[in-house]
Every structure is written in structure tokens, then in C-alpha cells.
Amino acid sequence: MEINIATQAFTALGHPGRLSVFRLLVRRAPQGARPTEIAETLALKQNTLSHYLADLESAGLIGATREGRSLIYSVDMQRAGDLLGYLVNDCCRGRPDLCAQLLQQGASPVMSTQPFNVLFICSGNSARSIFAEAILNATAPDRFRAFSAGTRPGTQLNTYAVEVLQRAGLDTSALRSKHISEFEAPDAPQMDFVFTVCDAAAAEECAPWPGQPISAHWGVPDPVKATGTDAEKALAFGKAFSELNRRIMAFSALPVDQLDRLALQRSVDHIGRDQA
């Protein structure tokens, strides 16, 4: 990366507002976000956000694609990676001992001790993350231990979600809504993977998880917001279940103990991006 390009990128990130937008889009990767969603989450005025987005896009850190009448902004992970590489490589030319551990981390296997702990997060922990927990625990209990949590306290399991799980033949007796703080306690199990399954949870500021688990955003539309008849609401829950089931089948088939961090991160990002 040329120094002028790197300087423009660092300048764009050297402002609290622009950095907040960039961090939000990183948390939403590989999916993006509409300007209205970004503005609402960060409490920004639309004209202010427009300037931030233009500066970040000019620096090559984000890009926009059109979906219908909407623009979807997302992080250019290649450029972000090049920027990090510029820092690391520049550092290592002078002091390789400072960066050896960082360089080795991406090329080493992620983990080899099974079962792997997986946490699914959404805002309410009433449907989508509960679906994911139940599906993964039933699919590969010898390889994974799934948990779920919500960022909003005081929620309960949704009755439609429970019915969908029961119709699928999955055990619901041990399922309950849990707040994310339960997994931030000192005695909580250390996670190997953390997935957000709703956009609201992906936008939340969270403290770094111990052990640097692999993380990804697998956003699924909220079936709780469905309106209409009972049949129409049940259909929305069924669609959310099917989408998460498809993604978890793909995830459980990954050779986790054979992939390095970079390859595994690309794989889980691809699962989140593939909505076919």
C-alpha cells in the first residue's frame, strides 16, 4: 500500500464519528447497512452521516451497492486488511520480534479441543438465537456446545418459536431466555465462536470476548415483527428457522480443527453472506 493511500485511510478513521460508522459496518460484515439504520443506531443526523460515508468511501474503506431503491454500505475488507498489513509489515521491517506473534496467529489452527463452544446473540433471545442454539445442539452435539443470549433483559421464549421447534422434533425442555451478561461472568464458558443473528445485536457495543473467538454476523429478519393472521406469523417463524437451519448445517460441516483463523473466518463470513 502506498503511503498516500494509507494516510488518506488513517485520516478518515481519525475522527470519532467516522470511526464509529466504520466500526458499526465491521460488526455488520459481511452484510451491510442502510444509511437510515446507521443513523438510527449511532444517533446521527442524515446530513452528518452522508459526510462521514463520503469520506470513508473516498478513502476506499467502504463501498455501496444498490438493492432496489436503497443503498447498502459495507466495509471493504480487502482495503481494511491491506491497511493492517501496511502497519504490521512496516513495523516488522524494523522490529520483527514485536509482530511475530501477530503474524503467526492468522496461519495457525484455531482450535483442536472439542466440543467447540458457540454463542448465538440476538436482541431478545426469544426466537432466532434460540432456534440456532437448539438446531446446533441437535445437529452435532459431539462437536459443538451451543448457547444463546439476548442483549435486552427480561425477555421470554416466543410461543410461535417453541411450536416451530417442537414440530421439527427438537427438545425445548431446557431452553430459556438468557441475558448476555450471563456469558460475560468470570465462570462462564469461554467461547470459540460468537454469531449475531439480528442486526440490532450486531450494532451493540460489546466488550472483547476472552480468547478472541471467531465471530460473524448472520442476520435473519425478525419473525416477532410479523403481522397478520396466526398462519402468516407462523410462516415468518418457519422461514427464520429454515434460514438458520441451512446456515448451521453449512457451519457444522466445516473442518474446524483443520482450518487456520483466516480460512475459518472467510468460511463463516461466506455462510452469513449466502442467503440463497
C-alpha positions in Angstrom: 0.0 0.0 0.0 1.3 3.4 -0.9 1.9 5.9 1.9 -0.6 8.4 0.4 -3.4 5.8 0.3 -2.6 4.8 3.8 -2.5 8.4 5.0 -6.0 9.0 3.5 -7.4 6.0 5.2 -5.9 6.9 8.6 -7.2 10.4 8.2 -10.7 9.1 7.5 -10.6 6.9 10.6 -9.1 9.7 12.7 -12.4 11.2 13.6 -14.7 9.7 16.3 -17.9 9.9 14.1 -16.3 8.3 11.1 -14.6 5.7 13.2 -17.9 4.8 14.8 -19.5 4.3 11.4 -16.6 2.1 10.3 -16.8 0.0 13.5 -20.5 -0.5 13.1 -20.1 -1.7 9.5 -17.3 -4.0 10.5 -19.7 -5.6 13.1 -22.3 -5.9 10.4 -19.8 -7.6 7.9 -20.2 -9.3 5.6 -23.6 -7.8 5.3 -24.0 -4.1 5.1 -26.4 -1.5 6.4 -28.7 1.2 5.0 -27.9 4.8 5.9 -31.2 5.1 7.9 -30.1 2.1 10.0 -26.7 3.6 10.6 -28.1 7.0 11.5 -30.6 5.5 13.9 -28.1 3.2 15.7 -25.5 5.9 16.1 -28.0 8.8 16.7 -26.5 10.8 13.7 -28.2 13.4 11.6 -28.6 12.2 8.0 -26.5 15.1 6.5 -23.7 14.4 9.0 -23.8 10.7 8.2 -23.7 11.5 4.5 -20.4 13.4 5.0 -18.9 10.5 7.1 -19.9 7.9 4.5 -18.5 10.0 1.6 -15.2 10.4 3.4 -14.9 6.7 4.2 -15.8 5.8 0.7 -13.3 8.2 -0.8 -10.6 6.6 1.4 -11.6 3.2 -0.1 -12.6 1.8 3.3 -16.3 1.2 2.5 -18.4 0.8 -0.6 -22.0 1.0 -1.6 -24.2 -1.3 -3.6 -27.8 -0.7 -4.7 -30.6 -3.0 -3.6 -33.8 -1.8 -5.2 -34.1 1.8 -4.3 -31.8 1.5 -1.3 -28.0 1.9 -0.9 -26.3 -0.6 1.2 -22.9 0.4 2.7 -20.4 -2.3 3.7 -16.7 -2.4 4.7 -14.1 -3.1 2.0 -12.4 -5.9 3.9 -9.6 -6.1 1.4 -8.7 -2.5 1.9 -9.0 -2.8 5.6 -6.8 -5.8 5.6 -4.2 -4.0 3.4 -4.2 -1.2 5.9 -3.5 -3.5 8.8 -0.8 -5.3 6.7 0.8 -1.9 6.0 1.1 -1.3 9.7 2.4 -4.8 10.5 4.8 -5.0 7.7 6.2 -1.6 8.3 6.7 -2.5 12.0 8.3 -5.8 11.2 10.9 -4.4 8.9 12.3 -2.7 12.0 11.4 -5.0 14.9 10.2 -8.4 13.7 10.1 -9.6 17.3 7.2 -7.2 18.0 5.0 -8.7 15.3 6.0 -12.3 15.1 3.1 -13.5 17.3 0.5 -11.4 15.3 1.8 -12.8 12.0 1.7 -16.4 13.2 -1.8 -16.1 14.6 -3.5 -16.0 11.3 -1.7 -19.0 9.9 -2.2 -21.3 12.9 -5.1 -23.7 13.5 -7.8 -22.1 15.5 -8.5 -24.9 17.9 -8.4 -28.6 18.3 -10.2 -29.4 21.5 -13.8 -30.4 21.0 -16.6 -29.7 21.7 -16.3 -26.1 20.5 -18.4 -23.5 22.4 -20.7 -21.4 20.2 -22.8 -18.4 21.3 -25.7 -17.0 19.2 -26.8 -13.5 20.1 -29.9 -11.5 19.2 -31.7 -8.7 20.9 -34.5 -10.6 22.6 -33.3 -14.2 22.8 -36.8 -15.3 22.2 -36.7 -16.8 18.7 -33.8 -16.6 16.3 -30.9 -17.2 18.7 -33.0 -19.9 20.4 -33.5 -21.6 17.1 -29.8 -21.5 16.4 -28.9 -23.0 19.9 -31.5 -25.8 19.6 -30.5 -26.7 16.0 -26.7 -26.8 16.5 -27.0 -28.8 19.8 -29.2 -31.4 18.0 -27.1 -31.5 14.8 -23.6 -32.0 16.1 -23.6 -32.4 19.9 -20.3 -34.3 19.8 -18.5 -31.4 18.1 -20.3 -28.3 19.4 -22.0 -26.9 22.5 -24.4 -24.1 21.6 -25.6 -21.3 23.8 -27.8 -18.3 23.1 -28.3 -14.9 24.7 -30.0 -11.6 24.2 -28.9 -8.0 24.7 -32.3 -6.9 26.0 -33.1 -8.1 29.5 -36.4 -9.6 30.7 -37.5 -11.4 27.6 -39.3 -14.7 27.3 -39.4 -17.5 24.7 -41.9 -16.8 22.0 -44.7 -19.3 21.8 -44.5 -19.5 18.0 -40.8 -20.2 18.2 -41.4 -23.0 20.6 -44.1 -24.5 18.4 -41.7 -24.4 15.4 -39.0 -26.2 17.3 -41.4 -28.9 18.6 -42.8 -29.5 15.1 -39.2 -30.0 14.0 -38.7 -32.6 16.7 -36.3 -30.6 18.7 -36.2 -30.7 22.5 -37.3 -27.5 24.1 -37.4 -28.5 27.7 -34.1 -26.9 28.6 -34.4 -23.7 26.6 -34.8 -20.4 28.3 -34.2 -16.7 27.5 -30.8 -15.5 28.8 -29.2 -12.1 29.0 -25.7 -11.7 27.5 -24.3 -10.8 30.9 -24.6 -14.5 31.9 -21.8 -15.3 29.5 -19.7 -12.3 30.5 -19.2 -13.6 34.0 -15.8 -14.9 35.1 -17.0 -18.5 35.4 -18.8 -18.5 32.1 -17.7 -21.0 29.4 -15.1 -19.5 27.0 -16.5 -19.2 23.5 -14.8 -20.4 20.4 -17.4 -18.8 18.1 -19.8 -15.9 18.6 -22.5 -15.2 16.0 -25.0 -12.3 15.9 -28.3 -13.3 14.2 -30.0 -10.0 14.2 -28.9 -6.5 13.1 -29.7 -4.9 16.4 -27.4 -7.2 18.3 -24.7 -6.7 15.7 -24.9 -2.9 16.3 -24.3 -3.2 20.0 -21.0 -2.3 21.5 -19.7 -5.3 23.3 -16.5 -5.9 25.3 -13.9 -8.2 23.6 -14.6 -11.8 24.3 -11.9 -13.7 26.1 -9.8 -15.9 23.8 -10.6 -14.0 20.7 -13.4 -16.3 19.3 -14.2 -16.3 15.6 -17.2 -14.1 15.1 -19.6 -13.3 12.3 -23.0 -11.7 11.6 -25.7 -14.0 10.3 -28.6 -11.5 10.2 -32.1 -13.0 9.8 -35.3 -10.9 9.7 -37.1 -10.8 13.0 -40.2 -13.1 12.9 -41.5 -11.4 16.0 -42.3 -8.3 14.0 -44.5 -10.3 11.6 -48.1 -9.1 11.4 -51.3 -10.6 10.0 -53.1 -13.8 10.8 -51.7 -16.5 13.1 -50.8 -18.5 10.0 -48.9 -15.6 8.5 -47.0 -15.1 11.7 -46.2 -18.8 12.0 -44.9 -18.7 8.4 -42.5 -15.9 9.3 -41.1 -18.0 12.2 -40.8 -21.1 9.9 -38.8 -19.1 7.4 -36.4 -17.8 10.1 -36.0 -21.4 11.4 -35.3 -22.7 7.9 -32.7 -20.0 7.1 -30.8 -20.6 10.4 -31.0 -24.3 9.9 -29.4 -24.0 6.4 -26.6 -21.9 7.8 -25.9 -24.1 10.7 -25.8 -27.2 8.5 -23.1 -25.5 6.5 -21.3 -24.4 9.6 -21.4 -27.8 11.3 -19.9 -29.4 8.1 -16.7 -27.2 8.3 -13.5 -28.9 9.2 -12.9 -26.5 12.1 -9.9 -28.2 13.6 -8.1 -28.2 10.2 -8.5 -24.6 9.2 -6.4 -21.6 10.2 -8.1 -18.5 11.5 -8.2 -16.7 8.2 -9.7 -19.6 6.3 -12.2 -20.2 9.0 -13.2 -16.5 9.2 -13.7 -16.5 5.4 -15.9 -19.6 5.7 -18.2 -18.3 8.4 -18.5 -14.9 6.6 -19.5 -16.7 3.4 -22.2 -18.5 5.3 -23.5 -15.2 6.6 -23.4 -13.7 3.1 -25.0 -16.6 1.3 -28.8 -16.0 1.6 -29.9 -18.3 -1.3 
